[in-house]
């Protein structure tokens, strides 16, 4: 399984999407060495998945630039928060 496939699988689980949807919404963030997922609906969630499978979640009120900037700084969302 490639790094992208692992990221797609994780994003699908955390964002409650099918893997096909997650793959469709996936964009490489080469500058951050990560994958960016954005659900293209009003109020859609976004998720950045790093190569170590750590993530940073953002809701629609967070700009793309801020989301990427915080990810690069090392900010992460604990996976456990998605299980609540």
C-alpha positions as CSV (number, residue, x, y, z in Angstrom):
1,X,0.0,0.0,0.0
2,X,1.4,3.4,-1.0
3,X,1.6,6.4,1.4
4,X,-1.2,8.0,-0.5
5,X,-3.4,5.0,-0.2
6,X,-2.8,4.9,3.5
7,X,-3.6,8.6,3.8
8,X,-6.8,8.1,1.7
9,X,-7.9,5.2,3.9
10,X,-7.3,7.2,7.1
11,X,-9.0,10.3,5.8
12,X,-12.0,8.3,4.7
13,X,-12.4,6.8,8.2
14,X,-11.9,10.1,10.0
15,X,-14.1,12.2,7.7
16,X,-16.7,9.5,7.3
17,X,-16.3,9.3,3.6
18,X,-15.9,6.4,1.2
19,X,-12.4,5.7,0.0
20,X,-13.5,6.8,-3.5
21,X,-14.7,10.1,-2.2
22,X,-11.5,10.6,-0.1
23,X,-9.4,9.8,-3.1
24,X,-11.3,12.3,-5.2
25,X,-10.9,15.1,-2.6
26,X,-7.2,14.4,-2.1
27,X,-4.4,16.7,-3.2
28,X,-0.7,16.4,-2.5
29,X,0.9,19.1,-0.4
30,X,4.5,18.6,-1.6
31,X,5.8,21.6,0.4
32,X,4.5,19.9,3.6
33,X,5.2,16.3,2.6
34,X,1.6,15.5,3.2
35,X,-1.9,15.0,1.7
36,X,-4.7,17.5,1.9
37,X,-8.4,16.4,1.9
38,X,-11.2,18.9,1.5
39,X,-14.9,18.0,1.3
40,X,-16.4,20.3,-1.3
41,X,-19.7,21.1,0.3
42,X,-20.8,24.1,2.3
43,X,-19.4,23.7,5.7
44,X,-17.1,20.9,4.5
45,X,-14.3,19.6,6.7
46,X,-10.6,19.5,5.7
47,X,-7.9,17.2,6.9
48,X,-4.1,17.1,6.4
49,X,-2.5,13.7,6.7
50,X,1.3,13.6,7.2
51,X,3.6,10.8,6.1
52,X,3.6,9.5,9.7
53,X,-0.3,9.4,9.6
54,X,-0.7,12.2,12.1
55,X,-3.4,14.6,11.1
56,X,-4.6,18.2,11.5
57,X,-8.4,18.8,11.1
58,X,-10.0,22.1,10.2
59,X,-13.6,23.1,9.8
60,X,-14.7,25.4,7.0
61,X,-13.9,28.6,9.0
62,X,-10.2,27.9,8.8
63,X,-8.4,29.1,5.6
64,X,-6.3,26.8,3.5
65,X,-3.2,28.9,4.2
66,X,-3.7,28.9,8.0
67,X,-4.4,25.1,7.9
68,X,-1.2,24.4,6.1
69,X,0.8,26.8,8.1
70,X,-0.3,25.2,11.4
71,X,0.5,21.8,10.1
72,X,4.0,22.9,9.1
73,X,4.5,24.2,12.6
74,X,3.7,20.8,14.0
75,X,0.1,21.3,15.2
76,X,-1.8,18.1,15.2
77,X,-5.3,16.8,16.1
78,X,-5.3,13.7,18.3
79,X,-6.9,10.8,16.5
80,X,-8.9,10.0,19.6
81,X,-11.0,13.2,19.2
82,X,-12.6,11.7,16.0
83,X,-13.9,8.7,18.1
84,X,-16.2,10.8,20.3
